[in-house]
Amino acid sequence: MGLMKAERETVLRWDEEDRVVSLYSASPAVWRKAARLGLKPVKETALEGEPSGKFYRFPLAELSWRHLGSKMSRTPAQIAASAAAAARLRRRATPQIDSTVAAPSSTLGGLL
């Protein structure tokens, strides 16, 4: 019998001096992701003959934090701040037309 879902923990640890990340996981999903990234376990544990945990080590420089996007729980204030920032970026990226300057009638195709 494998581990229960609540027992499938993953622990990430490093310190500023060693600059090496220690990763322990009891989650087969994390094991598969680690394998896709090319990580090889430095130690494996078993429970009743079945794999129950894997330990990995890699340089801290290889650790990457990404924006968590919509999966991240955000407060209403954080959501509003993100929306305001996105609106500012859109305004900067959109060319502004000066409405005080009339376009020549020839460019309007004779619509006036």
N, C-alpha and C positions, 0 to 999 in steps of 0.2 A: 504494500500500500504506500503510495507517495505522500508527500507533504500536503497538508490542507492549504487552501488558498491563503489564509492568514499567516501561515508559516513561511511562505515564499518571499522572504524579504531580500532586499538588496541594500548593501551598505557601501558608501563611497567615502574614503578617508584619505587625507593627505595633510602634510604640514609644510610650512614655508621653507624649512631648512632642507629636508630631503628632496623636495621637488619630485617625489614619486607618488603616484596614486595607487592606493590599495583598494581593490574592488572585490567584495564578496557578494555572491548571489546564490539564492536557493530557488531562483525562478528559471525554468527552462526557456522562457521567452527571452530573458536577458542573456542566457547562454548562447542562444541562436544569434542574437544581435552582436554579441562579442565575437562570435566566430565569423560573421559577415565582415566585421571590422578588422579581422586578422589577429585578434587577441587569442593567445593560447593560455589555458589555465596553468598556474604554477603549482597548484595543489587541488585535489578533488576529494570530497568526502562522500561516504555512502551510508545509507540507512537500510538495514535488512537487504543488503545486496544491490540496492538501487541507488543511482546517483542522487545526492541530496544537497550538494553545494559545490561551488567552484570559486577559487581564489585567483585573482588576476593582479598583475602589477604593470604599470606603464608610466612613462614620463608625464609630469604635470603639464608640460607644454602641449601634449596631445589631447588634453581635456578641453572640450569646447562647450560653452554655454550658449544656447540658442534662445531666441524669443519664443515663448511658449504659446503665443497666439490665443485663439479663442478657447482652448482647453483650460487655460489658466483661470482660476477664480479671481475676478476683479471686482472691486467696489464700484458703486455707481459714479463716484468722483473720478476714479481711474478711467472708467469707460468714457466719461465726458471729456476728460483731459486728452485722451487718445483721439476722440472724434474732433476736438478743436485743433489738435496738431495736424491731423489729416486734412482738415479744411484749409488750414494755413498753407500747407504744401500744395494743395490743389490750386489755390489762388495764385501762388508764386509760379506754378507751372503753366497756368492758363494766360495767354496773351490778353492784355487789357486793351479795349478799344476806347479811345477818347470820344465820348458822345458829343462833345462841344464842337468837334470839327465835322462839317458836312462833307459827305463823299461827293465827288463830281458826278453830275447826272449821267455822264457817259459810262461810268462804272456800275450804275444801277440798272443798266439795260433798258433804259427808257420807261421804267416802271412809274416814274413820277410825272 
